[in-house]
Amino acid sequence: MSPEFKSFLQGLLNKTPSERLTWPELLSHPFIDETEQEKKDRKIRHEFYTNWAANEHHSGGKQNLQEVFEADDPSGAHEN
């Protein structure tokens, strides 16, 4: 277990309620807090899904996810 995970569990499982992590502390804990890369990845996934959903709706369901993904990434970095 990582030190961050141990600290997180100890903060949640403390027998003394006043010594447990509060909601703000829990959400900003290093085990939970997103890294910059995770934030970028989440943004990319959200944009990808939004584009896919819009294209799927407007194309009558004839476009597959791979086509949308490749159209959104002209670098070809996500090709199989």
Secondary structure per residue as TSV (DSSP state, phi and psi in degrees):
chain	resnum	aa	ss	phi	psi
A	1	M	-	360.0	139.7
A	2	S	-	-73.9	156.3
A	3	P	H	-59.1	-35.8
A	4	E	H	-64.5	-40.9
A	5	F	H	-66.8	-42.3
A	6	K	H	-61.2	-45.0
A	7	S	H	-62.2	-41.0
A	8	F	H	-62.0	-48.5
A	9	L	H	-62.9	-42.0
A	10	Q	H	-62.2	-37.9
A	11	G	H	-67.8	-29.5
A	12	L	H	-84.8	-36.6
A	13	L	H	-99.3	11.7
A	14	N	-	-61.8	133.7
A	15	K	S	-67.5	-27.6
A	16	T	S	-91.0	110.6
A	17	P	G	-53.1	-38.5
A	18	S	G	-70.1	-14.2
A	19	E	G	-100.6	-1.2
A	20	R	S	-75.7	160.7
A	21	L	-	-63.2	137.1
A	22	T	-	-83.3	171.1
A	23	W	H	-58.6	-48.0
A	24	P	H	-61.5	-39.3
A	25	E	H	-66.3	-39.9
A	26	L	H	-62.1	-46.6
A	27	L	H	-70.7	-22.9
A	28	S	H	-102.1	4.9
A	29	H	S	-64.0	141.6
A	30	P	T	-56.4	-27.6
A	31	F	T	-70.5	-30.1
A	32	I	T	-97.7	-38.4
A	33	D	S	-58.4	133.0
A	34	E	-	-74.0	142.5
A	35	T	-	-78.1	168.0
A	36	E	H	-60.1	-39.4
A	37	Q	H	-65.2	-40.8
A	38	E	H	-63.9	-38.1
A	39	K	H	-64.1	-42.6
A	40	K	H	-63.2	-45.0
A	41	D	H	-62.0	-41.4
A	42	R	H	-64.6	-40.1
A	43	K	H	-63.1	-43.3
A	44	I	H	-62.8	-44.7
A	45	R	H	-62.0	-41.5
A	46	H	H	-64.4	-46.2
A	47	E	H	-63.2	-40.8
A	48	F	H	-60.8	-49.0
A	49	Y	H	-63.6	-42.9
A	50	T	H	-60.3	-45.2
A	51	N	H	-64.2	-43.2
A	52	W	H	-62.1	-46.0
A	53	A	H	-62.4	-41.9
A	54	A	H	-65.5	-43.9
A	55	N	H	-67.8	-39.1
A	56	E	H	-62.2	-43.2
A	57	H	H	-66.7	-43.7
A	58	H	H	-80.3	-21.1
A	59	S	T	-95.8	4.0
A	60	G	T	70.2	24.1
A	61	G	T	82.1	13.1
A	62	K	-	-90.5	-9.6
A	63	Q	S	-100.7	133.5
A	64	N	-	-93.8	166.7
A	65	L	H	-59.4	-39.6
A	66	Q	H	-61.7	-41.6
A	67	E	H	-62.2	-42.5
A	68	V	H	-66.5	-44.0
A	69	F	H	-61.2	-45.3
A	70	E	H	-66.6	-35.4
A	71	A	H	-67.1	-32.7
A	72	D	H	-81.3	-13.1
A	73	D	-	-129.8	82.2
A	74	P	T	-66.5	-13.8
A	75	S	T	-70.7	-19.6
A	76	G	-	76.5	12.6
A	77	A	T	-66.8	-19.7
A	78	H	T	-106.3	16.2
A	79	E	-	-74.7	151.2
A	80	N	-	-74.8	360.0
